[in-house]
Amino acid sequence: GMIGVLLAAWMYYFVADPPLYADTVLNIYYFAMSIYGWYNWSLMKNQTHVFDASYATKNELFIGLSGFVLSWAALFFILKYLTNSNTPIADALVSASAVIAMWWMARRRIENWYAWIFSNLVAIPLNFYKGFMLFTAMYVIFLMMAIYGYLSWKRLIYSSPVTHV
């Protein structure tokens, strides 16, 4: 959980040579989102849950995909020209796609799983290249979980009595 993301941030910054800067910041973001999610879930424990996920609207798709491209470009530029990163393309891809995945997930849009799958597919070889075998294995597990999550949400969306966007 939260300790794991802090450990990952520490490893990506202090052990990787050169550091995976964007992944370091991404894990700090995960830590903050874990606290936020933990707080929100604690508020809902006595409520009846209705699965209200849906597909993204055209506007949400545009915002998400534009946000991904713009954040990837900004991160790539920062990593390429302002740091000593030797993996700016992959590091920026993992982080930009994960941030968009979190945004879509918070909005309960099934497209979050596409973004997680993409992010994990890039994170696996990135972590392998950096020599982080446990993180490589973790991202393989995350990839399997994202595929399972997508299939589960798709099934739930079509079986839910809630009207979807």
OpenMM code with the backbone's topology and positions (N, CA, C; nanometers):
from openmm import Vec3, app, unit

residues = "GLY MET ILE GLY VAL LEU LEU ALA ALA TRP MET TYR TYR PHE VAL ALA ASP PRO PRO LEU TYR ALA ASP THR VAL LEU ASN ILE TYR TYR PHE ALA MET SER ILE TYR GLY TRP TYR ASN TRP SER LEU MET LYS ASN GLN THR HIS VAL PHE ASP ALA SER TYR ALA THR LYS ASN GLU LEU PHE ILE GLY LEU SER GLY PHE VAL LEU SER TRP ALA ALA LEU PHE PHE ILE LEU LYS TYR LEU THR ASN SER ASN THR PRO ILE ALA ASP ALA LEU VAL SER ALA SER ALA VAL ILE ALA MET TRP TRP MET ALA ARG ARG ARG ILE GLU ASN TRP TYR ALA TRP ILE PHE SER ASN LEU VAL ALA ILE PRO LEU ASN PHE TYR LYS GLY PHE MET LEU PHE THR ALA MET TYR VAL ILE PHE LEU MET MET ALA ILE TYR GLY TYR LEU SER TRP LYS ARG LEU ILE TYR SER SER PRO VAL THR HIS VAL".split()
positions = [
    Vec3(0.0786, -0.1178, 0.0000),
    Vec3(0.0000, 0.0000, 0.0000),
    Vec3(0.0841, 0.1259, 0.0000),
    Vec3(0.0565, 0.2074, 0.0982),
    Vec3(0.1195, 0.3390, 0.1032),
    Vec3(0.2702, 0.3300, 0.1283),
    Vec3(0.3124, 0.2351, 0.2091),
    Vec3(0.4559, 0.2190, 0.2351),
    Vec3(0.5261, 0.1711, 0.1078),
    Vec3(0.4595, 0.0858, 0.0327),
    Vec3(0.5161, 0.0357, -0.0922),
    Vec3(0.5416, 0.1453, -0.1939),
    Vec3(0.4484, 0.2397, -0.2064),
    Vec3(0.4697, 0.3470, -0.3039),
    Vec3(0.5813, 0.4401, -0.2586),
    Vec3(0.5932, 0.4612, -0.1277),
    Vec3(0.7044, 0.5432, -0.0788),
    Vec3(0.8377, 0.4722, -0.1008),
    Vec3(0.8403, 0.3409, -0.0806),
    Vec3(0.9614, 0.2632, -0.1070),
    Vec3(0.9974, 0.2705, -0.2555),
    Vec3(0.8980, 0.2588, -0.3417),
    Vec3(0.9229, 0.2677, -0.4859),
    Vec3(0.9783, 0.4050, -0.5215),
    Vec3(0.9213, 0.5116, -0.4655),
    Vec3(0.9720, 0.6467, -0.4914),
    Vec3(1.1179, 0.6572, -0.4485),
    Vec3(1.1495, 0.6036, -0.3327),
    Vec3(1.2866, 0.6078, -0.2820),
    Vec3(1.3803, 0.5304, -0.3757),
    Vec3(1.3380, 0.4106, -0.4160),
    Vec3(1.4207, 0.3282, -0.5058),
    Vec3(1.4427, 0.3982, -0.6398),
    Vec3(1.3359, 0.4525, -0.6973),
    Vec3(1.3469, 0.5172, -0.8273),
    Vec3(1.4363, 0.6409, -0.8223),
    Vec3(1.4404, 0.7081, -0.7080),
    Vec3(1.5219, 0.8290, -0.6996),
    Vec3(1.6641, 0.8001, -0.6523),
    Vec3(1.6783, 0.7206, -0.5476),
    Vec3(1.8096, 0.7028, -0.4864),
    Vec3(1.8872, 0.5810, -0.5358),
    Vec3(1.8201, 0.4817, -0.5926),
    Vec3(1.8894, 0.3604, -0.6357),
    Vec3(1.9109, 0.3594, -0.7871),
    Vec3(1.8119, 0.4014, -0.8631),
    Vec3(1.8260, 0.4033, -1.0090),
    Vec3(1.9367, 0.5013, -1.0478),
    Vec3(2.0150, 0.4631, -1.1474),
    Vec3(2.1239, 0.5501, -1.1920),
    Vec3(2.1229, 0.5581, -1.3441),
    Vec3(2.0832, 0.6714, -1.4005),
    Vec3(2.0282, 0.7888, -1.3323),
    Vec3(1.8859, 0.7621, -1.2840),
    Vec3(1.8369, 0.8476, -1.1950),
    Vec3(1.7033, 0.8267, -1.1366),
    Vec3(1.5916, 0.8265, -1.2406),
    Vec3(1.4835, 0.7606, -1.2048),
    Vec3(1.3591, 0.7671, -1.2820),
    Vec3(1.2762, 0.8790, -1.2183),
    Vec3(1.3027, 1.0006, -1.2598),
    Vec3(1.2436, 1.1178, -1.1962),
    Vec3(1.0912, 1.1177, -1.2017),
    Vec3(1.0360, 1.0943, -1.3198),
    Vec3(0.8899, 1.0989, -1.3339),
    Vec3(0.8237, 0.9881, -1.2526),
    Vec3(0.8845, 0.8702, -1.2485),
    Vec3(0.8287, 0.7614, -1.1678),
    Vec3(0.8390, 0.7918, -1.0188),
    Vec3(0.9424, 0.8647, -0.9786),
    Vec3(0.9542, 0.9063, -0.8385),
    Vec3(0.8359, 0.9946, -0.8011),
    Vec3(0.8113, 1.0966, -0.8825),
    Vec3(0.6999, 1.1887, -0.8566),
    Vec3(0.5671, 1.1149, -0.8671),
    Vec3(0.5558, 1.0236, -0.9627),
    Vec3(0.4333, 0.9457, -0.9788),
    Vec3(0.4017, 0.8672, -0.8519),
    Vec3(0.5018, 0.8081, -0.7900),
    Vec3(0.4775, 0.7311, -0.6679),
    Vec3(0.4410, 0.8204, -0.5503),
    Vec3(0.4912, 0.9415, -0.5462),
    Vec3(0.4473, 1.0371, -0.4438),
    Vec3(0.3004, 1.0733, -0.4688),
    Vec3(0.2637, 1.0897, -0.5958),
    Vec3(0.1243, 1.1133, -0.6340),
    Vec3(0.0369, 0.9952, -0.5912),
    Vec3(0.0841, 0.8718, -0.6138),
    Vec3(0.0100, 0.7533, -0.5697),
    Vec3(-0.0109, 0.7549, -0.4185),
    Vec3(0.0905, 0.7968, -0.3449),
    Vec3(0.0802, 0.8034, -0.1990),
    Vec3(-0.0320, 0.8997, -0.1590),
    Vec3(-0.0324, 1.0185, -0.2206),
    Vec3(-0.1366, 1.1173, -0.1904),
    Vec3(-0.2747, 1.0641, -0.2289),
    Vec3(-0.2845, 0.9994, -0.3452),
    Vec3(-0.4126, 0.9440, -0.3886),
    Vec3(-0.4569, 0.8286, -0.2987),
    Vec3(-0.3622, 0.7543, -0.2418),
    Vec3(-0.3962, 0.6460, -0.1483),
    Vec3(-0.4621, 0.7019, -0.0234),
    Vec3(-0.4082, 0.8117, 0.0269),
    Vec3(-0.4681, 0.8767, 0.1443),
    Vec3(-0.6080, 0.9268, 0.1091),
    Vec3(-0.6201, 0.9914, -0.0068),
    Vec3(-0.7490, 1.0425, -0.0533),
    Vec3(-0.8501, 0.9280, -0.0685),
    Vec3(-0.8084, 0.8183, -0.1329),
    Vec3(-0.8971, 0.7035, -0.1518),
    Vec3(-0.9349, 0.6376, -0.0209),
    Vec3(-0.8381, 0.6234, 0.0677),
    Vec3(-0.8624, 0.5641, 0.1994),
    Vec3(-0.9666, 0.6461, 0.2746),
    Vec3(-0.9531, 0.7778, 0.2698),
    Vec3(-1.0480, 0.8674, 0.3357),
    Vec3(-1.1874, 0.8521, 0.2741),
    Vec3(-1.1957, 0.8552, 0.1414),
    Vec3(-1.3261, 0.8431, 0.0746),
    Vec3(-1.3920, 0.7089, 0.1008),
    Vec3(-1.3150, 0.6006, 0.0975),
    Vec3(-1.3727, 0.4690, 0.1237),
    Vec3(-1.4195, 0.4577, 0.2676),
    Vec3(-1.3497, 0.5229, 0.3605),
    Vec3(-1.3923, 0.5169, 0.5011),
    Vec3(-1.5254, 0.5886, 0.5207),
    Vec3(-1.5547, 0.6884, 0.4380),
    Vec3(-1.6829, 0.7590, 0.4462),
    Vec3(-1.7977, 0.6751, 0.3913),
    Vec3(-1.7679, 0.5814, 0.3021),
    Vec3(-1.8727, 0.5052, 0.2337),
    Vec3(-1.8999, 0.3685, 0.2944),
    Vec3(-1.8369, 0.3311, 0.4044),
    Vec3(-1.8503, 0.1927, 0.4498),
    Vec3(-1.9913, 0.1530, 0.4914),
    Vec3(-2.0782, 0.2470, 0.5266),
    Vec3(-2.2146, 0.2119, 0.5660),
    Vec3(-2.3170, 0.2397, 0.4561),
    Vec3(-2.2694, 0.2731, 0.3362),
    Vec3(-2.3602, 0.3042, 0.2270),
    Vec3(-2.3805, 0.1817, 0.1383),
    Vec3(-2.4966, 0.1764, 0.0755),
    Vec3(-2.5234, 0.0716, -0.0222),
    Vec3(-2.4508, 0.1102, -0.1500),
    Vec3(-2.3733, 0.0183, -0.2023),
    Vec3(-2.2929, 0.0489, -0.3205),
    Vec3(-2.3654, 0.0066, -0.4480),
    Vec3(-2.3709, 0.0980, -0.5426),
    Vec3(-2.4212, 0.0689, -0.6760),
    Vec3(-2.3053, 0.0932, -0.7711),
    Vec3(-2.2748, -0.0052, -0.8524),
    Vec3(-2.1647, 0.0095, -0.9475),
    Vec3(-2.2108, 0.1015, -1.0587),
    Vec3(-2.1543, 0.2209, -1.0640),
    Vec3(-2.2008, 0.3201, -1.1600),
    Vec3(-2.0921, 0.3613, -1.2584),
    Vec3(-2.0070, 0.2689, -1.2935),
    Vec3(-1.9049, 0.2977, -1.3941),
    Vec3(-1.9688, 0.3007, -1.5324),
    Vec3(-1.9007, 0.3679, -1.6240),
    Vec3(-1.9506, 0.3760, -1.7605),
    Vec3(-1.8350, 0.4053, -1.8548),
    Vec3(-1.8682, 0.4126, -1.9814),
    Vec3(-1.7697, 0.4543, -2.0805),
    Vec3(-1.7567, 0.6064, -2.0749),
    Vec3(-1.6411, 0.6561, -2.1090),
    Vec3(-1.6169, 0.8003, -2.1086),
    Vec3(-1.6994, 0.8678, -2.2177),
    Vec3(-1.7377, 0.9911, -2.1892),
    Vec3(-1.8040, 1.0718, -2.2916),
    Vec3(-1.6981, 1.1159, -2.3929),
    Vec3(-1.7420, 1.1694, -2.5061),
    Vec3(-1.6470, 1.2208, -2.6056),
    Vec3(-1.5604, 1.3304, -2.5449),
    Vec3(-1.6202, 1.4141, -2.4618),
    Vec3(-1.5451, 1.5214, -2.3974),
    Vec3(-1.4396, 1.4655, -2.3015),
    Vec3(-1.4769, 1.3642, -2.2227),
    Vec3(-1.3811, 1.3022, -2.1301),
    Vec3(-1.2687, 1.2312, -2.2057),
    Vec3(-1.3019, 1.1692, -2.3179),
    Vec3(-1.1983, 1.1069, -2.4007),
    Vec3(-1.1025, 1.2122, -2.4545),
    Vec3(-1.1578, 1.3226, -2.5036),
    Vec3(-1.0746, 1.4307, -2.5565),
    Vec3(-0.9840, 1.4875, -2.4476),
    Vec3(-1.0412, 1.5157, -2.3309),
    Vec3(-0.9620, 1.5701, -2.2201),
    Vec3(-0.8545, 1.4701, -2.1776),
    Vec3(-0.8925, 1.3439, -2.1632),
    Vec3(-0.7969, 1.2422, -2.1203),
    Vec3(-0.6834, 1.2224, -2.2194),
    Vec3(-0.7175, 1.2069, -2.3468),
    Vec3(-0.6140, 1.1844, -2.4477),
    Vec3(-0.5286, 1.3088, -2.4692),
    Vec3(-0.5911, 1.4268, -2.4687),
    Vec3(-0.5141, 1.5513, -2.4802),
    Vec3(-0.4236, 1.5696, -2.3594),
    Vec3(-0.4784, 1.5417, -2.2411),
    Vec3(-0.3985, 1.5513, -2.1188),
    Vec3(-0.2802, 1.4569, -2.1220),
    Vec3(-0.3023, 1.3361, -2.1750),
    Vec3(-0.1930, 1.2396, -2.1871),
    Vec3(-0.0841, 1.2931, -2.2794),
    Vec3(-0.1219, 1.3378, -2.3992),
    Vec3(-0.0231, 1.3855, -2.4967),
    Vec3(0.0521, 1.5067, -2.4420),
    Vec3(-0.0210, 1.6023, -2.3851),
    Vec3(0.0439, 1.7230, -2.3330),
    Vec3(0.1332, 1.6929, -2.2132),
    Vec3(0.0856, 1.6086, -2.1219),
    Vec3(0.1685, 1.5777, -2.0050),
    Vec3(0.2885, 1.4927, -2.0455),
    Vec3(0.2707, 1.4020, -2.1427),
    Vec3(0.3861, 1.3256, -2.1904),
    Vec3(0.4898, 1.4190, -2.2520),
    Vec3(0.4448, 1.5116, -2.3364),
    Vec3(0.5383, 1.6040, -2.4018),
    Vec3(0.6118, 1.6896, -2.2988),
    Vec3(0.5384, 1.7407, -2.2001),
    Vec3(0.6013, 1.8239, -2.0965),
    Vec3(0.7006, 1.7424, -2.0144),
    Vec3(0.6600, 1.6234, -1.9717),
    Vec3(0.7509, 1.5381, -1.8945),
    Vec3(0.8728, 1.4977, -1.9767),
    Vec3(0.8517, 1.4610, -2.1016),
    Vec3(0.9637, 1.4238, -2.1878),
    Vec3(1.0624, 1.5393, -2.1986),
    Vec3(1.0124, 1.6597, -2.2242),
    Vec3(1.0998, 1.7770, -2.2363),
    Vec3(1.1792, 1.7984, -2.1079),
    Vec3(1.1112, 1.7942, -1.9947),
    Vec3(1.1788, 1.8138, -1.8656),
    Vec3(1.2853, 1.7069, -1.8442),
    Vec3(1.2481, 1.5809, -1.8661),
    Vec3(1.3420, 1.4708, -1.8434),
    Vec3(1.4592, 1.4736, -1.9412),
    Vec3(1.4322, 1.5064, -2.0661),
    Vec3(1.5359, 1.5060, -2.1698),
    Vec3(1.6337, 1.6214, -2.1541),
    Vec3(1.5821, 1.7403, -2.1232),
    Vec3(1.6667, 1.8589, -2.1275),
    Vec3(1.7036, 1.9168, -1.9914),
    Vec3(1.6351, 1.8759, -1.8863),
    Vec3(1.6632, 1.9346, -1.7553),
    Vec3(1.7134, 1.8335, -1.6523),
    Vec3(1.7263, 1.7068, -1.6918),
    Vec3(1.7769, 1.6045, -1.5997),
    Vec3(1.8799, 1.5186, -1.6728),
    Vec3(1.9376, 1.4264, -1.6001),
    Vec3(2.0316, 1.3319, -1.6607),
    Vec3(1.9647, 1.1980, -1.6932),
    Vec3(1.8336, 1.1972, -1.7088),
    Vec3(1.7590, 1.0746, -1.7383),
    Vec3(1.8088, 1.0098, -1.8673),
    Vec3(1.8245, 0.8781, -1.8633),
    Vec3(1.8595, 0.8058, -1.9857),
    Vec3(1.7397, 0.7285, -2.0421),
    Vec3(1.6221, 0.7504, -1.9829),
    Vec3(1.4987, 0.6852, -2.0299),
    Vec3(1.3822, 0.7847, -2.0325),
    Vec3(1.4010, 0.9027, -2.0925),
    Vec3(1.2953, 1.0044, -2.0834),
    Vec3(1.1654, 0.9655, -2.1535),
    Vec3(1.1741, 0.8930, -2.2644),
    Vec3(1.0518, 0.8566, -2.3370),
    Vec3(0.9664, 0.7629, -2.2526),
    Vec3(1.0255, 0.6533, -2.2073),
    Vec3(0.9497, 0.5537, -2.1303),
    Vec3(0.9054, 0.6080, -1.9952),
    Vec3(0.9929, 0.6789, -1.9259),
    Vec3(0.9581, 0.7332, -1.7944),
    Vec3(0.8397, 0.8286, -1.8067),
    Vec3(0.8418, 0.9131, -1.9093),
    Vec3(0.7313, 1.0070, -1.9308),
    Vec3(0.6033, 0.9340, -1.9723),
    Vec3(0.6148, 0.8288, -2.0544),
    Vec3(0.4965, 0.7526, -2.0959),
    Vec3(0.4282, 0.6854, -1.9775),
    Vec3(0.5077, 0.6221, -1.8908),
    Vec3(0.4502, 0.5547, -1.7737),
    Vec3(0.3751, 0.6552, -1.6876),
    Vec3(0.4395, 0.7671, -1.6581),
    Vec3(0.3786, 0.8643, -1.5669),
    Vec3(0.2575, 0.9336, -1.6273),
    Vec3(0.2683, 0.9779, -1.7521),
    Vec3(0.1560, 1.0479, -1.8153),
    Vec3(0.0339, 0.9565, -1.8270),
    Vec3(0.0551, 0.8326, -1.8671),
    Vec3(-0.0589, 0.7414, -1.8815),
    Vec3(-0.1179, 0.7035, -1.7461),
    Vec3(-0.0347, 0.6911, -1.6434),
    Vec3(-0.0858, 0.6563, -1.5104),
    Vec3(-0.1676, 0.7698, -1.4496),
    Vec3(-0.1258, 0.8939, -1.4724),
    Vec3(-0.2026, 1.0076, -1.4198),
    Vec3(-0.3400, 1.0128, -1.4862),
    Vec3(-0.3447, 0.9915, -1.6169),
    Vec3(-0.4734, 0.9908, -1.6875),
    Vec3(-0.5567, 0.8708, -1.6426),
    Vec3(-0.4926, 0.7566, -1.6214),
    Vec3(-0.5646, 0.6384, -1.5720),
    Vec3(-0.6310, 0.6689, -1.4378),
    Vec3(-0.5578, 0.7360, -1.3491),
    Vec3(-0.6144, 0.7711, -1.2177),
    Vec3(-0.7328, 0.8664, -1.2340),
    Vec3(-0.7224, 0.9619, -1.3261),
    Vec3(-0.8310, 1.0579, -1.3476),
    Vec3(-0.9555, 0.9846, -1.3975),
    Vec3(-0.9367, 0.8970, -1.4983),
    Vec3(-1.0509, 0.8210, -1.5487),
    Vec3(-1.1048, 0.7259, -1.4423),
    Vec3(-1.0180, 0.6680, -1.3614),
    Vec3(-1.0634, 0.5766, -1.2563),
    Vec3(-1.1466, 0.6520, -1.1529),
    Vec3(-1.1013, 0.7715, -1.1153),
    Vec3(-1.1760, 0.8525, -1.0185),
    Vec3(-1.3149, 0.8867, -1.0718),
    Vec3(-1.3273, 0.8980, -1.2030),
    Vec3(-1.4561, 0.9276, -1.2663),
    Vec3(-1.5335, 0.7998, -1.2998),
    Vec3(-1.4753, 0.6861, -1.2644),
    Vec3(-1.5350, 0.5536, -1.2884),
    Vec3(-1.5603, 0.5277, -1.4375),
    Vec3(-1.4593, 0.5595, -1.5172),
    Vec3(-1.4683, 0.5353, -1.6611),
    Vec3(-1.3858, 0.4122, -1.6960),
    Vec3(-1.4434, 0.3236, -1.7736),
    Vec3(-1.3773, 0.1973, -1.8070),
    Vec3(-1.2461, 0.2197, -1.8816),
    Vec3(-1.2323, 0.3325, -1.9480),
    Vec3(-1.1098, 0.3616, -2.0227),
    Vec3(-0.9871, 0.3676, -1.9327),
    Vec3(-1.0086, 0.3827, -1.8000),
    Vec3(-0.8941, 0.3827, -1.7089),
    Vec3(-0.8132, 0.2551, -1.7253),
    Vec3(-0.8805, 0.1442, -1.7537),
    Vec3(-0.8094, 0.0170, -1.7655),
    Vec3(-0.7216, 0.0126, -1.8895),
    Vec3(-0.7652, 0.0757, -1.9992),
    Vec3(-0.6785, 0.0852, -2.1173),
    Vec3(-0.5509, 0.1609, -2.0823),
    Vec3(-0.5663, 0.2702, -2.0081),
    Vec3(-0.4498, 0.3508, -1.9700),
    Vec3(-0.3578, 0.2737, -1.8757),
    Vec3(-0.4165, 0.1984, -1.7800),
    Vec3(-0.3337, 0.1168, -1.6898),
    Vec3(-0.2611, 0.0081, -1.7675),
    Vec3(-0.3299, -0.0558, -1.8602),
    Vec3(-0.2658, -0.1609, -1.9403),
    Vec3(-0.1480, -0.1023, -2.0175),
    Vec3(-0.1687, 0.0106, -2.0824),
    Vec3(-0.0608, 0.0772, -2.1561),
    Vec3(0.0544, 0.1136, -2.0631),
    Vec3(0.0226, 0.1759, -1.9499),
    Vec3(0.1256, 0.2172, -1.8542),
    Vec3(0.2083, 0.0976, -1.8073),
    Vec3(0.1410, -0.0121, -1.7758),
    Vec3(0.2115, -0.1322, -1.7299),
    Vec3(0.2964, -0.1941, -1.8404),
    Vec3(0.2456, -0.1936, -1.9635),
    Vec3(0.3229, -0.2479, -2.0756),
    Vec3(0.4526, -0.1703, -2.0979),
    Vec3(0.4526, -0.0421, -2.0681),
    Vec3(0.5746, 0.0383, -2.0798),
    Vec3(0.6614, 0.0221, -1.9551),
    Vec3(0.5989, 0.0130, -1.8383),
    Vec3(0.6737, 0.0025, -1.7122),
    Vec3(0.7507, -0.1289, -1.7007),
    Vec3(0.7000, -0.2351, -1.7593),
    Vec3(0.7675, -0.3658, -1.7485),
    Vec3(0.9080, -0.3610, -1.8094),
    Vec3(0.9236, -0.3248, -1.9368),
    Vec3(1.0602, -0.3202, -1.9912),
    Vec3(1.1451, -0.2082, -1.9301),
    Vec3(1.0822, -0.0977, -1.8898),
    Vec3(1.1574, 0.0108, -1.8260),
    Vec3(1.2221, -0.0372, -1.6968),
    Vec3(1.1456, -0.1039, -1.6131),
    Vec3(1.1995, -0.1537, -1.4865),
    Vec3(1.3003, -0.2659, -1.5088),
    Vec3(1.2769, -0.3493, -1.6088),
    Vec3(1.3729, -0.4546, -1.6426),
    Vec3(1.5056, -0.3921, -1.6854),
    Vec3(1.4984, -0.2915, -1.7719),
    Vec3(1.6182, -0.2215, -1.8195),
    Vec3(1.6966, -0.1595, -1.7037),
    Vec3(1.6251, -0.1057, -1.6068),
    Vec3(1.6894, -0.0420, -1.4916),
    Vec3(1.7384, -0.1444, -1.3893),
    Vec3(1.7059, -0.2721, -1.4089),
    Vec3(1.7526, -0.3760, -1.3186),
    Vec3(1.6648, -0.3986, -1.1970),
    Vec3(1.5441, -0.3454, -1.1988),
    Vec3(1.4505, -0.3618, -1.0873),
    Vec3(1.3610, -0.4829, -1.1145),
    Vec3(1.4126, -0.6009, -1.0859),
    Vec3(1.3407, -0.7240, -1.1191),
    Vec3(1.2121, -0.7403, -1.0374),
    Vec3(1.2139, -0.7013, -0.9103),
    Vec3(1.0904, -0.7118, -0.8308),
    Vec3(0.9833, -0.6161, -0.8820),
    Vec3(1.0243, -0.4949, -0.9204),
    Vec3(0.9277, -0.4008, -0.9774),
    Vec3(0.8791, -0.4507, -1.1136),
    Vec3(0.9674, -0.5142, -1.1904),
    Vec3(0.9258, -0.5727, -1.3178),
    Vec3(0.8163, -0.6764, -1.2935),
    Vec3(0.8399, -0.7645, -1.1973),
    Vec3(0.7397, -0.8666, -1.1635),
    Vec3(0.6109, -0.8016, -1.1135),
    Vec3(0.6245, -0.6960, -1.0330),
    Vec3(0.5070, -0.6262, -0.9810),
    Vec3(0.4234, -0.5696, -1.0961),
    Vec3(0.4903, -0.5094, -1.1963),
    Vec3(0.4163, -0.4529, -1.3088),
    Vec3(0.3538, -0.5609, -1.3968),
    Vec3(0.4138, -0.6786, -1.4025),
    Vec3(0.3499, -0.7907, -1.4727),
    Vec3(0.2198, -0.8268, -1.4009),
    Vec3(0.2253, -0.8311, -1.2678),
    Vec3(0.1042, -0.8587, -1.1887),
    Vec3(0.0021, -0.7470, -1.2080),
    Vec3(0.0483, -0.6203, -1.2058),
    Vec3(-0.0425, -0.5074, -1.2292),
    Vec3(-0.1070, -0.5171, -1.3670),
    Vec3(-0.0310, -0.5608, -1.4669),
    Vec3(-0.0863, -0.5772, -1.6013),
    Vec3(-0.1988, -0.6802, -1.6007),
    Vec3(-0.1753, -0.7928, -1.5354),
    Vec3(-0.2798, -0.8959, -1.5272),
    Vec3(-0.4018, -0.8426, -1.4515),
    Vec3(-0.3779, -0.7660, -1.3452),
    Vec3(-0.4889, -0.7078, -1.2690),
    Vec3(-0.5666, -0.6072, -1.3537),
    Vec3(-0.4966, -0.5293, -1.4364),
    Vec3(-0.5638, -0.4308, -1.5215),
    Vec3(-0.6500, -0.5002, -1.6270),
    Vec3(-0.6001, -0.6071, -1.6842),
    Vec3(-0.6797, -0.6825, -1.7817),
    Vec3(-0.8032, -0.7409, -1.7135),
    Vec3(-0.7836, -0.7991, -1.5965),
    Vec3(-0.8961, -0.8533, -1.5198),
    Vec3(-0.9939, -0.7412, -1.4820),
    Vec3(-0.9409, -0.6260, -1.4393),
    Vec3(-1.0260, -0.5122, -1.4038),
    Vec3(-1.1111, -0.4665, -1.5203),
    Vec3(-1.0498, -0.4578, -1.6383),
    Vec3(-1.1244, -0.4182, -1.7570),
    Vec3(-1.2381, -0.5164, -1.7859),
    Vec3(-1.2053, -0.6443, -1.7861),
    Vec3(-1.3075, -0.7455, -1.8158),
    Vec3(-1.4188, -0.7445, -1.7113),
    Vec3(-1.3825, -0.7268, -1.5844),
    Vec3(-1.4827, -0.7222, -1.4768),
    Vec3(-1.5723, -0.6007, -1.4899),
    Vec3(-1.5114, -0.4833, -1.5135),
    Vec3(-1.5910, -0.3615, -1.5259),
    Vec3(-1.6823, -0.3691, -1.6474),
    Vec3(-1.6330, -0.4224, -1.7567),
    Vec3(-1.7150, -0.4337, -1.8777),
    Vec3(-1.8374, -0.5196, -1.8490),
    Vec3(-1.8156, -0.6317, -1.7818),
    Vec3(-1.9269, -0.7210, -1.7463),
    Vec3(-2.0244, -0.6488, -1.6520),
    Vec3(-1.9721, -0.5770, -1.5529),
    Vec3(-2.0579, -0.5066, -1.4572),
    Vec3(-2.1351, -0.3915, -1.5210),
    Vec3(-2.0712, -0.3213, -1.6136),
    Vec3(-2.1399, -0.2110, -1.6821),
    Vec3(-2.2626, -0.2638, -1.7557),
    Vec3(-2.2461, -0.3746, -1.8255),
    Vec3(-2.3578, -0.4279, -1.9031),
    Vec3(-2.4635, -0.4967, -1.8187),
    Vec3(-2.4299, -0.5320, -1.6947),
    Vec3(-2.5295, -0.5969, -1.6087),
    Vec3(-2.5884, -0.5015, -1.5051),
    Vec3(-2.5386, -0.3780, -1.4985),
    Vec3(-2.5842, -0.2816, -1.3984),
    Vec3(-2.7181, -0.2198, -1.4382),
    Vec3(-2.8080, -0.1996, -1.3393),
    Vec3(-2.9366, -0.1367, -1.3688),
    Vec3(-2.9255, 0.0150, -1.3865),
    Vec3(-2.8088, 0.0710, -1.3565),
    Vec3(-2.7892, 0.2157, -1.3660),
    Vec3(-2.7741, 0.2540, -1.5124),
    Vec3(-2.8358, 0.3652, -1.5520),
    Vec3(-2.8214, 0.4157, -1.6879),
    Vec3(-2.6856, 0.4821, -1.6997),
    Vec3(-2.6143, 0.4564, -1.8088),
    Vec3(-2.4786, 0.5067, -1.8264),
    Vec3(-2.4721, 0.6098, -1.9361),
    Vec3(-2.3689, 0.6948, -1.9246),
    Vec3(-2.3442, 0.7997, -2.0231),
    Vec3(-2.3016, 0.7375, -2.1536),
] * unit.nanometer
topology = app.Topology()
chain = topology.addChain("A")
for resn in residues:
    res = topology.addResidue(resn, chain)
    for name in ("N", "CA", "C"):
        topology.addAtom(name, app.Element.getBySymbol(name[0]), res)
